[in-house]
Amino acid sequence: MNKLKTMLCAVFTLMLVNITTAQSDSSNFAGPYVGLTGSGYGLQMDGHADSQSGGTTESDDVSLGQVAPVTGIELGYVFPMGSAFAIDIGGAFYSGSAKIDHFSDDGVGSTSVGDTTIASSDRQVAFTMDDLVTAYIAPTIVLSDTSSLYLKVGVTEADIGVSGDVTTPGDLSGTTYALGTRTVLDSGIFIRTEAGYTEFNAISSHGKGTNIANTTQYSAEPTVAFGAVSLGFRF
């Protein structure tokens, strides 16, 4: 992801050096706006589980990739900064979810005759990420009276839910980077296209000790890459 971050910055810097200010007017982009967003999210979760059996620790790595459609709404305000620059400050809410599953084989009970049998479903663990909220700032280069290029940096938070006999980790927070274009028509209608990614903090959990031993530890590091198209209106 560091290479992608460097590439985004390099592209934006190149456009900054080569911009022709005589053909641009940032006032055409200025003011409040609202937009509806459709996105394709590619979620990568690198998960890890540690369980103890007979005094030894057994490890299990899980890597999950999932592509999910996500819809959202964004609100913001563009501040003109001279003829060729603007600052876009806003927020967005995205509705969608992605999940990582893991099966634990270290139940605390015994499966021997005369003891309680722990069903496989009781050892199934799932972590779900949903309801993403992003607050962002996007320095913008105005290419013409109708088109612009921006680099977005934001803070993203998401809810985490779990199923299974494990503790619930804290919610996710991370940093979002994106590169995009915005085209504004005379009517105020705009189209925004964007590509980027979000790096989230690591999450961790452990068994509660009913169906999954409390010595079993789970962790995951989610990363989201996305492409988005927004249709909105500038007031």
Sequence and secondary structure as in RCSB ss.txt:
>XXXX:A:sequence
MNKLKTMLCAVFTLMLVNITTAQSDSSNFAGPYVGLTGSGYGLQMDGHADSQSGGTTESDDVSLGQVAPVTGIEL
GYVFPMGSAFAIDIGGAFYSGSAKIDHFSDDGVGSTSVGDTTIASSDRQVAFTMDDLVTAYIAPTIVLSDTSSLY
LKVGVTEADIGVSGDVTTPGDLSGTTYALGTRTVLDSGIFIRTEAGYTEFNAISSHGKGTNIANTTQYSAEPTVA
FGAVSLGFRF
>XXXX:A:secstr
 HHHHHHHHHHHHHHHHH  GGG  GGGT EEEEEEEEEEEEEEEEEEEEEEETTEEEEEEEEEEEEEEEEEEEE
EEEEE SSSEEEEEEEEEEEEEEEEEEE    SS  STTS    GGGGEEEEEEEEEEEEEEEEEEE SSSEEEE
EEEEEEEEEEEEESSB     EEEEEEEEEEEEE TTSEEEEEEEEEEEE  EEEEB SSSS TT EEEEEEEEE
EEEEEEEEE 
